[in-house]
Amino acid sequence: MFASYYYNAGASVADILDDLVLLLTGTTNKAYLSASCNKDATSISTLISVAGWELQDASAGTNGKALRSPYVDGSGYKYVYIDANVSGKIMVRLYEIWNAASHSGTNLANGSDTSGVSMDTGTGGRLQLYASARYLIIGADTGATPYPICVMEMTRMGMDALYPASIWGNLTTSLPSTSPRVSTPAGDRTGSNAYVTLCSLGISTFSAALCAAGPLAALPIYARFRGASNTSSETNTLGRQMPLGSVTAASGLYGVVKGVASGGDNIVINSTAYTILPGQTWQFLAVPNG
């Protein structure tokens, strides 16, 4: 699903949250969206996939609701808390588990409660939503942090079904990707000890040198355990040798080298139409555009 969601000047934060949840849980009829939505400008496409998420907790918190979607292997669910209660932001918190009875989550993916996309209810604006049962991505047109927030599923290379196969991240270099809980030979890692590197073809990052003067490259994305941010000794001991899974195989998302494409470009991968989402440096993401 791809939705280009426009909200009006003076829009209610509660209305925007309700609209986002409706779109992410499968609404395709704009008539069901709130008065805060600019329905004439808003568009919804499900030509490639449906949204794939379900509402789990409508009372998760003030201006917050919890959603879930199943893992492709049937082992459980990915849980997100859509948080619109921080002024000027929409945040997508990723948890290993969400308890709808206690309205609380277990094992928060580090950074997912502090980094969000910009929202300006004073002037109005647009949020872009990409979703399937395998991923949930929200981006913005305006503000200081327009880079998309992403929740992605990966296959299980290094962990069994007792562990979450989900990753949270934004398309900047200032905040790496994280997972709610990672199994390592040295024990479980959570919080700020569960950073994840997204890489491709055995390289640590997507380098523009890979395709300098070459054609546009859409590269499969793999996740590796990183440890505690950039300074952990585990980066060089466990991390470099420990793949976690394939984001591309599970979610159908690809990395694109910056310098050979621009955010907003459209490409075709395996006969499917993709849009390239903007990133701050090397990180571009190709996502199905419908």
Secondary structure as UniProt FT lines:
FT   STRAND          2..7
FT   TURN            9..10
FT   HELIX           13..24
FT   TURN            25..26
FT   HELIX           30..32
FT   TURN            35..36
FT   TURN            39..41
FT   STRAND          43..45
FT   STRAND          54..61
FT   TURN            62..63
FT   STRAND          64..70
FT   TURN            72..73
FT   STRAND          77..83
FT   TURN            87..88
FT   STRAND          89..99
FT   TURN            100..103
FT   STRAND          104..108
FT   TURN            110..114
FT   STRAND          117..118
FT   TURN            121..123
FT   STRAND          125..132
FT   TURN            133..134
FT   STRAND          135..140
FT   STRAND          149..153
FT   TURN            161..162
FT   STRAND          166..170
FT   STRAND          177..178
FT   STRAND          181..184
FT   TURN            185..186
FT   STRAND          187..190
FT   HELIX           191..193
FT   STRAND          195..200
FT   TURN            201..202
FT   HELIX           208..211
FT   TURN            212..213
FT   STRAND          218..220
FT   STRAND          222..227
FT   TURN            229..231
FT   HELIX           234..237
FT   HELIX           239..241
FT   STRAND          243..246
FT   HELIX           247..251
FT   STRAND          254..257
FT   TURN            258..259
FT   TURN            263..264
FT   STRAND          266..269
FT   TURN            270..271
FT   STRAND          272..277
FT   STRAND          283..288
//
